[in-house]
Amino acid sequence: MKGAKAGESHPDAVHSPILGLKLAEKLKATGVEVVFRSSSENDVKPASTGTYLIEKLKK
């Protein structure tokens, strides 16, 4: 996918996966748990935001 690597231009930079990847890196560095999903990854767990929240609340 064009724009999926840092330094490449993307036609819609705000919705580029790079913005999410960079945000995830910064959050992980501060100890925040991150689940990154993009449209190119169809097989990522959890299946939905609701499923993730329910799994976390059960712990």
Number of C-alpha atoms within 10 A of each C-alpha: 8 10 15 16 13 11 8 10 13 16 9 9 12 10 10 18 23 20 13 15 17 12 14 16 12 13 13 13 10 8 8 11 10 12 12 13 15 13 7 10 9 9 9 12 13 13 10 9 11 10 11 13 11 10 11 9 7 6 5
